[in-house]
Amino acid sequence: MASQLLKKNNLLLDVQSISKRYHDGDINVTVLDDISLEIYESDQIAIVGASGSGKSTLLQLLAGLDATSSGRVVLYGDSLSDVNSQRADNLRNQHIGFIYQFHHLLPEFTALENVMMPLMVRAVSVREIRQRAINILESMQLETRLNHKPSELSGGERQRVAIARALVTQPQLILADEPTGNLDRKTASQVFDQLLEMNQVFKTALVVVTHDLTLAQRMTNIYELEDGHLKIMH
């Protein structure tokens, strides 16, 4: 019932008073403190903050890739801390796409093969997987790069392949950790353009951690992470 209610209201991710603390002997460090956030379909959220403020840690918690010290992250009605690891993996594969500063493409595979990878664990025919991967790469203007390996692509092209890989599963939520941090300003702006376009076309919620305020200001909502607390800037 809870899951149906969340879907009806288009609430994808409900972050409920999460904190993250690390213990090293007698030393206790609180990285994130009592953070709450609701993420809905089509949301555009930028998270900024100083280096070491915990932005990447927050994304890990949102995805259930790291355990909270307190609080809950609820994805489509399922608390990621309460389900078993297989269920959590399935929820991530079904609902969340990831983009990182470094593309993490597999060097021995082509752009097309890299984009096909996330779908290979699903009960979908290889023909359908291949076509879906081709379609998303074409939408990223990469139709002439399908059979190129990462070493044969420019930095911007590699990052667009990484975006295509994140989108091929048609996730409701994209979590992006400094997705343009390794690119020059012009290429970064072009890649960001395509992220925002995908947000509009597919109604995919977009949460982007970035140090670039110019890019962050293109998002609807900007949050700043400071001293473990998340506060809205606008």
Backbone bond lengths (Angstrom), bond angles and torsions (degrees), N, CA, C in turn:
res aa  C-N    CA-C-N  psi(-1)  N-CA   C-N-CA  omega(-1)  CA-C   N-CA-C  phi
1 M - - - 1.460 - - 1.517 111.53 -
2 A 1.340 115.47 -43.05 1.471 119.47 179.35 1.508 110.31 -61.84
3 S 1.354 116.37 -42.69 1.462 120.35 -179.06 1.516 110.81 -61.53
4 Q 1.343 117.46 -41.97 1.451 120.91 -179.51 1.518 110.78 -64.82
5 L 1.323 116.57 -39.43 1.454 120.75 179.52 1.516 110.80 -63.90
6 L 1.337 117.23 -42.31 1.460 120.74 179.20 1.516 110.58 -62.35
7 K 1.314 117.81 -43.73 1.460 120.93 -178.93 1.522 110.99 -65.18
8 K 1.335 116.02 -40.33 1.453 120.29 -179.94 1.518 110.90 -59.87
9 N 1.331 116.61 -38.92 1.461 121.06 -178.64 1.526 113.19 -88.14
10 N 1.354 116.65 1.28 1.464 122.13 179.73 1.527 112.76 63.48
11 L 1.318 116.52 24.94 1.460 120.52 174.12 1.528 108.15 -86.71
12 L 1.337 115.56 116.78 1.455 120.37 -176.11 1.521 111.72 -89.49
13 L 1.322 115.26 -49.78 1.457 120.47 -173.55 1.521 109.10 -133.09
14 D 1.320 115.59 127.04 1.458 121.87 -179.16 1.531 108.34 -117.31
15 V 1.305 115.87 108.20 1.467 122.37 -177.50 1.521 107.73 -96.55
16 Q 1.320 116.08 115.25 1.464 121.56 -169.58 1.536 111.59 -113.40
17 S 1.322 115.93 94.87 1.478 123.05 171.64 1.527 112.56 51.24
18 I 1.344 116.45 51.67 1.465 118.61 -177.83 1.536 111.35 -85.47
19 S 1.314 114.27 146.43 1.462 122.08 174.32 1.520 108.38 -135.03
20 K 1.323 115.54 155.07 1.460 120.89 175.84 1.513 108.39 -135.40
21 R 1.354 114.72 120.55 1.463 120.84 -179.92 1.523 109.28 -125.51
22 Y 1.313 115.27 144.97 1.462 121.36 176.39 1.524 108.84 -117.35
23 H 1.326 115.54 140.84 1.462 120.82 -179.14 1.527 109.21 -120.37
24 D 1.309 116.26 128.81 1.467 121.78 176.17 1.524 107.83 -135.30
25 G 1.320 115.09 92.99 1.464 118.69 -175.35 1.513 110.44 66.50
26 D 1.323 115.78 -122.26 1.467 120.52 179.58 1.525 112.53 -89.61
27 I 1.316 115.85 -0.21 1.464 120.06 -177.20 1.528 110.17 -95.94
28 N 1.316 116.76 125.05 1.462 122.91 176.57 1.528 108.51 -116.92
29 V 1.313 116.23 126.17 1.461 121.04 -179.86 1.525 108.80 -120.88
30 T 1.321 116.02 123.62 1.461 121.22 175.75 1.527 108.15 -97.40
31 V 1.330 116.00 113.20 1.465 121.16 -179.11 1.519 110.59 -87.94
32 L 1.326 116.29 -42.50 1.462 122.05 179.40 1.521 108.11 -129.21
33 D 1.337 116.57 136.98 1.461 119.85 -171.71 1.528 110.94 -133.29
34 D 1.343 115.91 108.96 1.464 122.92 170.87 1.535 112.12 54.90
35 I 1.330 115.89 58.55 1.466 121.41 -179.27 1.524 110.18 -98.69
36 S 1.314 115.59 129.02 1.460 122.19 175.15 1.526 108.82 -124.72
37 L 1.333 115.02 143.78 1.460 119.64 -176.70 1.522 108.32 -162.81
38 E 1.326 116.86 139.16 1.454 121.59 173.64 1.523 108.63 -115.28
39 I 1.329 115.67 131.85 1.459 121.09 -178.54 1.522 108.50 -119.31
40 Y 1.327 115.41 121.93 1.449 122.26 -176.26 1.535 111.32 -110.57
41 E 1.321 115.51 164.92 1.456 121.75 175.82 1.530 110.25 -52.01
42 S 1.331 116.08 135.95 1.471 124.63 176.82 1.527 114.41 73.04
43 D 1.331 118.61 1.78 1.465 120.52 178.46 1.526 111.32 -59.79
44 Q 1.320 115.04 146.95 1.468 122.69 170.33 1.530 106.54 -121.33
45 I 1.318 116.27 112.36 1.461 121.02 -176.76 1.522 109.46 -127.80
46 A 1.324 115.80 123.54 1.464 121.46 173.26 1.522 108.03 -106.71
47 I 1.324 116.09 138.13 1.463 121.49 176.34 1.520 107.99 -120.47
48 V 1.324 115.96 119.11 1.458 121.50 -179.22 1.518 108.82 -116.36
49 G 1.310 115.32 166.47 1.461 120.55 179.30 1.506 110.07 162.98
50 A 1.315 115.91 163.91 1.460 120.99 -179.24 1.522 110.44 -65.21
51 S 1.317 115.30 158.24 1.460 120.66 175.41 1.523 109.46 -58.94
52 G 1.328 116.87 132.56 1.453 120.57 -179.15 1.510 114.59 85.32
53 S 1.327 117.33 6.20 1.470 120.01 -178.02 1.520 112.71 -79.34
54 G 1.341 117.80 -10.63 1.460 120.36 177.52 1.515 114.82 105.79
55 K 1.342 117.30 14.67 1.466 120.78 -176.92 1.529 111.41 -62.69
56 S 1.315 116.72 -47.28 1.466 120.00 179.81 1.527 111.26 -66.59
57 T 1.336 116.34 -37.39 1.464 120.35 176.51 1.519 110.57 -60.37
58 L 1.319 116.31 -41.10 1.465 120.41 178.92 1.524 110.85 -60.87
59 L 1.328 117.55 -44.42 1.468 119.90 178.27 1.523 111.32 -61.17
60 Q 1.326 116.74 -40.01 1.461 120.55 178.44 1.532 110.86 -60.87
61 L 1.323 116.40 -39.45 1.458 120.12 178.55 1.525 111.33 -69.95
62 L 1.327 116.84 -39.29 1.463 120.26 179.52 1.528 111.00 -60.57
63 A 1.324 115.70 -33.31 1.460 120.41 -178.77 1.520 113.05 -88.74
64 G 1.327 117.01 -5.44 1.452 119.66 -176.44 1.516 113.00 73.23
65 L 1.324 117.39 18.94 1.467 121.47 178.29 1.527 111.61 -83.86
66 D 1.318 116.05 -14.01 1.461 122.27 174.69 1.520 106.95 -136.98
67 A 1.306 116.89 151.48 1.465 121.23 -176.60 1.524 110.59 -87.02
68 T 1.309 116.22 138.97 1.457 120.65 173.98 1.528 109.32 -74.15
69 S 1.329 116.51 152.67 1.472 120.66 172.76 1.520 110.41 -79.50
70 S 1.313 115.79 -30.31 1.464 121.89 174.31 1.525 107.64 -157.45
71 G 1.327 116.34 162.24 1.459 120.92 -177.48 1.520 112.05 85.35
72 R 1.333 115.53 176.23 1.456 121.17 -176.15 1.518 111.34 -135.38
73 V 1.325 115.59 148.92 1.460 123.16 170.13 1.525 106.69 -114.70
74 V 1.330 116.38 117.65 1.460 121.72 -174.65 1.532 108.99 -110.98
75 L 1.319 116.06 116.81 1.460 122.57 179.93 1.518 108.63 -108.53
76 Y 1.333 116.01 113.96 1.471 120.99 -178.57 1.532 112.23 48.80
77 G 1.313 115.81 42.75 1.457 119.98 174.58 1.510 115.06 89.40
78 D 1.328 118.37 -8.81 1.462 122.05 179.32 1.526 109.87 -104.52
79 S 1.316 116.87 124.77 1.463 121.28 174.55 1.522 108.35 -74.67
80 L 1.324 117.67 119.28 1.463 121.09 -175.25 1.524 112.25 -65.91
81 S 1.308 117.06 -20.67 1.468 119.56 179.16 1.526 112.22 -86.06
82 D 1.330 116.41 -11.72 1.465 120.07 -175.76 1.526 113.62 -104.03
83 V 1.324 117.81 -15.27 1.469 120.15 -179.38 1.523 109.32 -91.81
84 N 1.334 116.87 161.24 1.458 119.62 178.03 1.526 110.34 -74.33
85 S 1.316 116.94 168.66 1.464 121.63 -172.62 1.531 111.96 -62.73
86 Q 1.331 117.36 -36.75 1.462 119.64 179.60 1.527 111.19 -66.23
87 R 1.322 116.41 -42.14 1.466 120.37 177.79 1.525 110.27 -64.16
88 A 1.315 117.25 -42.06 1.465 120.92 178.37 1.525 110.84 -62.01
89 D 1.338 116.63 -42.52 1.466 120.71 177.99 1.520 110.71 -61.51
90 N 1.326 116.58 -42.72 1.464 120.67 -179.67 1.527 111.32 -65.16
91 L 1.331 116.70 -40.12 1.464 120.54 178.51 1.525 110.88 -63.36
92 R 1.330 116.30 -43.18 1.470 119.92 178.69 1.527 110.69 -63.18
93 N 1.320 116.24 -46.35 1.467 119.86 -177.99 1.523 111.36 -63.11
94 Q 1.311 116.55 -34.15 1.459 120.81 -176.84 1.519 112.61 -80.59
95 H 1.331 117.47 -37.18 1.464 120.10 -167.71 1.529 115.70 -114.83
96 I 1.341 118.45 -19.43 1.464 120.25 -171.09 1.521 111.41 -123.33
97 G 1.327 115.69 137.15 1.458 122.01 171.11 1.520 109.19 -115.31
98 F 1.336 116.73 146.57 1.463 121.51 -177.01 1.530 110.70 -119.04
99 I 1.333 115.13 140.22 1.463 121.28 172.69 1.522 106.80 -134.45
100 Y 1.328 115.99 132.30 1.460 120.72 -177.16 1.527 110.42 -117.39
101 Q 1.332 115.26 168.66 1.464 120.43 178.05 1.521 110.83 -60.43
102 F 1.331 116.27 -42.35 1.454 121.15 175.84 1.522 106.72 -101.77
103 H 1.294 116.81 129.37 1.464 122.74 -165.51 1.523 114.38 -59.38
104 H 1.341 118.11 -28.99 1.471 122.09 -179.28 1.524 112.71 57.54
105 L 1.324 116.55 32.55 1.468 119.60 173.32 1.522 108.87 -75.13
106 L 1.317 116.00 148.56 1.466 120.27 178.08 1.521 108.53 -78.78
107 P 1.342 117.88 118.27 1.467 121.13 -169.50 1.519 115.02 -65.09
108 E 1.331 117.08 -25.41 1.466 119.36 -176.08 1.520 113.20 -85.37
109 F 1.342 116.63 -4.72 1.459 120.77 -178.47 1.527 111.02 -111.77
110 T 1.326 116.53 155.44 1.460 121.85 179.32 1.525 110.15 -75.21
111 A 1.332 115.25 170.13 1.462 120.41 176.26 1.526 110.15 -56.15
112 L 1.332 116.22 -46.11 1.462 120.55 -179.69 1.522 111.42 -60.99
113 E 1.310 117.38 -45.24 1.467 120.91 -178.77 1.532 111.42 -65.47
114 N 1.335 116.79 -38.90 1.463 120.15 177.51 1.525 111.53 -61.25
115 V 1.327 116.35 -40.62 1.463 120.27 -178.33 1.529 111.19 -72.48
116 M 1.311 116.96 -29.36 1.463 120.79 179.07 1.533 112.56 -70.95
117 M 1.321 117.08 -25.68 1.464 122.19 -170.98 1.538 115.02 -50.58
118 P 1.354 119.80 -50.24 1.473 118.46 -174.85 1.525 114.04 -62.04
119 L 1.333 117.02 -21.46 1.458 120.32 -178.66 1.522 112.94 -89.18
120 M 1.320 117.42 -10.65 1.462 120.02 -174.11 1.527 112.57 -68.56
121 V 1.332 116.99 -18.89 1.469 119.62 179.27 1.521 111.59 -86.03
122 R 1.313 116.81 -2.85 1.458 120.42 -178.12 1.527 110.58 -98.28
123 A 1.315 114.49 160.75 1.466 120.50 179.69 1.527 109.42 -82.92
124 V 1.332 114.21 66.27 1.463 121.75 -178.61 1.523 107.67 -128.79
125 S 1.321 116.57 142.75 1.461 119.56 -178.78 1.519 110.57 -66.88
126 V 1.328 115.98 150.26 1.464 120.94 179.39 1.521 110.51 -60.57
127 R 1.321 116.47 -35.90 1.477 120.01 178.95 1.523 110.52 -61.40
128 E 1.338 116.46 -45.42 1.463 120.05 179.92 1.523 110.89 -66.59
129 I 1.337 116.95 -42.17 1.470 120.71 178.19 1.522 110.29 -58.99
130 R 1.326 116.35 -45.62 1.467 120.80 -179.25 1.521 110.75 -61.26
131 Q 1.332 116.92 -43.20 1.459 119.71 -178.15 1.518 111.86 -67.92
132 R 1.318 116.43 -39.53 1.461 119.14 177.88 1.521 110.72 -63.97
133 A 1.324 117.02 -39.84 1.465 120.70 178.53 1.523 110.85 -65.45
134 I 1.330 116.82 -41.80 1.469 120.73 178.06 1.526 109.85 -61.82
135 N 1.321 116.84 -44.77 1.463 120.70 -178.07 1.522 111.95 -59.97
136 I 1.332 116.55 -44.49 1.465 118.82 -177.43 1.520 110.72 -71.36
137 L 1.329 118.03 -35.55 1.466 120.53 176.53 1.524 110.79 -66.71
138 E 1.308 117.15 -37.56 1.463 119.99 176.98 1.523 110.67 -64.91
139 S 1.324 116.99 -37.17 1.467 120.39 178.68 1.526 111.37 -66.79
140 M 1.330 116.68 -21.01 1.459 121.74 177.35 1.531 111.64 -95.52
141 Q 1.347 115.98 13.65 1.479 122.59 -178.58 1.530 112.64 58.54
142 L 1.318 115.85 41.05 1.461 121.39 -179.31 1.526 111.97 -119.46
143 E 1.337 116.45 23.18 1.460 119.52 -175.91 1.526 113.37 -63.31
144 T 1.339 117.48 -23.17 1.471 120.07 178.86 1.525 112.13 -91.57
145 R 1.335 117.20 3.67 1.464 120.90 -176.21 1.530 112.39 -118.42
146 L 1.317 117.15 13.19 1.463 120.59 -174.38 1.517 112.91 -56.81
147 N 1.314 117.26 -40.19 1.464 121.31 -173.25 1.524 112.84 -102.25
148 H 1.326 116.19 15.15 1.457 120.90 177.41 1.529 109.95 -90.76
149 K 1.305 116.63 139.87 1.458 121.38 174.79 1.534 109.34 -83.17
150 P 1.326 118.53 160.65 1.464 121.15 -176.79 1.523 114.13 -51.66
151 S 1.322 117.40 -36.87 1.467 120.48 -179.18 1.524 112.32 -66.45
152 E 1.325 116.34 -16.53 1.461 121.38 -179.37 1.527 112.17 -98.41
153 L 1.316 116.77 6.28 1.460 121.88 -178.31 1.520 110.83 -112.95
154 S 1.330 115.93 153.21 1.465 119.92 174.53 1.526 109.25 -74.59
155 G 1.332 115.99 169.48 1.455 119.92 179.71 1.516 112.03 -59.51
156 G 1.326 116.71 -42.98 1.452 120.71 178.91 1.518 112.10 -65.44
157 E 1.333 116.48 -39.21 1.465 120.41 178.53 1.518 110.96 -66.02
158 R 1.327 116.86 -41.38 1.469 119.44 178.10 1.530 110.83 -60.96
159 Q 1.322 115.77 -41.12 1.466 117.88 -178.92 1.534 111.20 -69.90
160 R 1.325 117.40 -33.58 1.462 119.93 176.29 1.524 111.00 -68.13
161 V 1.325 117.37 -34.61 1.470 120.40 174.08 1.526 109.32 -63.72
162 A 1.340 116.36 -40.63 1.467 120.38 178.64 1.530 110.85 -63.47
163 I 1.327 116.95 -37.65 1.461 120.74 176.62 1.526 109.97 -65.62
164 A 1.345 115.87 -43.77 1.470 120.21 178.35 1.521 110.50 -60.00
165 R 1.334 116.72 -41.09 1.467 120.61 178.86 1.530 110.46 -62.26
166 A 1.328 117.13 -38.26 1.461 120.84 179.73 1.525 111.57 -69.81
167 L 1.327 116.67 -31.22 1.461 121.05 -174.73 1.519 114.19 -90.90
168 V 1.335 118.06 -16.24 1.463 120.50 -171.94 1.525 112.30 -63.77
169 T 1.322 117.73 -25.61 1.466 120.60 178.78 1.527 111.61 -83.34
170 Q 1.340 115.93 0.61 1.468 122.45 -177.97 1.533 111.14 55.31
171 P 1.340 116.44 53.58 1.470 120.18 -178.15 1.518 111.49 -71.45
172 Q 1.313 115.67 155.35 1.467 120.13 175.41 1.526 111.34 -82.22
173 L 1.343 117.10 -16.82 1.459 121.38 -174.92 1.521 110.22 -141.10
174 I 1.328 115.76 130.96 1.468 122.15 172.92 1.531 108.20 -109.48
175 L 1.331 116.16 127.79 1.463 122.13 173.03 1.523 107.22 -109.36
176 A 1.328 116.40 118.89 1.463 121.19 -174.71 1.524 110.03 -122.31
177 D 1.336 115.95 122.16 1.462 121.90 -177.16 1.530 109.13 -106.25
178 E 1.330 115.86 102.90 1.470 122.37 -177.69 1.538 110.68 48.33
179 P 1.335 118.33 55.36 1.465 120.40 -173.21 1.526 114.50 -66.85
180 T 1.339 117.14 -16.83 1.470 119.78 179.77 1.524 111.31 -117.11
181 G 1.330 117.21 9.19 1.463 120.82 -173.80 1.505 114.69 -66.04
182 N 1.333 116.84 -18.97 1.464 121.12 -177.90 1.521 112.48 -102.80
183 L 1.355 116.58 13.03 1.459 121.03 -174.17 1.526 110.76 -118.96
184 D 1.341 116.12 155.79 1.459 119.80 173.61 1.525 108.68 -69.45
185 R 1.326 116.73 164.45 1.468 120.87 -171.15 1.525 112.62 -60.12
186 K 1.323 118.26 -42.12 1.461 120.62 -178.42 1.524 110.61 -64.74
187 T 1.332 115.96 -47.42 1.466 119.98 -179.80 1.519 110.62 -66.16
188 A 1.334 116.91 -37.90 1.458 120.98 177.94 1.521 110.98 -59.94
189 S 1.332 115.99 -42.42 1.459 119.82 179.66 1.526 111.11 -64.64
190 Q 1.330 116.77 -39.15 1.466 120.86 179.27 1.523 111.09 -65.78
191 V 1.332 116.41 -42.84 1.466 120.43 178.74 1.528 110.24 -64.68
192 F 1.331 116.10 -40.24 1.457 120.28 179.10 1.520 110.58 -64.84
193 D 1.336 116.73 -37.97 1.466 121.15 175.80 1.524 110.12 -54.07
194 Q 1.322 116.01 -44.05 1.458 119.70 -176.02 1.528 111.68 -72.89
195 L 1.316 116.95 -33.02 1.463 119.21 173.91 1.531 111.02 -61.72
196 L 1.324 116.44 -45.17 1.460 120.53 -179.56 1.526 111.01 -67.84
197 E 1.318 116.69 -34.66 1.470 120.09 177.40 1.529 110.29 -65.12
198 M 1.336 116.47 -43.53 1.456 119.60 178.65 1.536 110.68 -63.84
199 N 1.329 116.10 -35.95 1.468 121.34 176.67 1.527 110.32 -59.04
200 Q 1.332 116.26 -40.69 1.458 120.37 -178.19 1.525 111.84 -77.05
201 V 1.318 116.74 -42.82 1.468 121.09 -174.85 1.522 111.45 -68.80
202 F 1.337 116.48 -46.70 1.465 120.89 -174.20 1.525 113.81 -99.66
203 K 1.353 116.91 -1.14 1.469 122.02 -176.56 1.534 111.99 58.40
204 T 1.324 114.93 27.13 1.463 120.94 179.56 1.528 109.73 -76.51
205 A 1.317 116.73 126.44 1.462 119.79 175.22 1.524 108.93 -66.25
206 L 1.312 116.45 141.72 1.460 121.79 -173.86 1.516 109.50 -127.51
207 V 1.341 116.33 119.61 1.459 121.84 174.67 1.521 107.48 -117.53
208 V 1.325 116.34 115.69 1.460 121.66 -174.30 1.519 110.57 -119.99
209 V 1.317 115.80 122.10 1.462 121.67 169.45 1.524 107.51 -88.72
210 T 1.316 117.05 125.73 1.462 120.05 -178.75 1.524 110.60 -150.89
211 H 1.323 115.59 150.48 1.459 120.34 173.39 1.525 110.43 -94.72
212 D 1.343 116.53 -5.62 1.464 122.26 -173.89 1.532 109.54 -92.81
213 L 1.323 116.55 102.56 1.461 120.37 -178.03 1.520 112.35 -65.22
214 T 1.333 117.41 -30.09 1.464 120.69 178.90 1.520 110.14 -61.75
215 L 1.332 116.26 -44.13 1.460 120.05 177.62 1.527 110.75 -71.50
216 A 1.320 117.21 -40.69 1.461 120.63 -179.32 1.526 111.29 -58.87
217 Q 1.325 116.76 -36.09 1.461 120.93 -177.57 1.521 113.28 -69.67
218 R 1.328 116.62 -8.40 1.466 120.47 175.03 1.527 111.46 -84.70
219 M 1.318 117.10 -6.86 1.457 122.17 -179.87 1.528 110.11 -91.48
220 T 1.318 116.15 157.10 1.465 121.00 -178.37 1.518 112.02 -68.24
221 N 1.337 116.50 -42.02 1.465 121.19 -177.79 1.525 110.20 -124.27
222 I 1.318 116.28 133.10 1.462 121.32 177.80 1.523 108.53 -120.83
223 Y 1.334 115.78 127.40 1.459 122.06 175.18 1.521 108.93 -115.47
224 E 1.325 115.80 147.42 1.462 121.17 174.34 1.517 109.47 -114.72
225 L 1.325 115.26 132.69 1.459 121.43 176.67 1.528 107.86 -100.03
226 E 1.317 115.66 116.36 1.469 120.75 -177.07 1.524 109.29 -144.75
227 D 1.329 115.86 130.38 1.470 122.36 179.95 1.535 111.67 51.96
228 G 1.313 115.36 37.39 1.457 120.15 175.98 1.520 115.23 83.36
229 H 1.325 117.11 -3.97 1.459 120.96 -177.33 1.534 110.80 -111.07
230 L 1.324 114.91 145.02 1.453 121.07 179.47 1.526 108.17 -105.54
231 K 1.336 115.61 119.58 1.475 119.07 -179.47 1.515 108.84 -126.80
232 I 1.326 115.57 142.49 1.453 120.42 -178.05 1.527 109.92 -79.63
233 M 1.337 114.29 135.39 1.478 120.35 177.36 1.519 110.03 -92.83
234 H 1.323 115.92 -41.58 1.471 121.47 170.40 1.506 109.58 -167.00
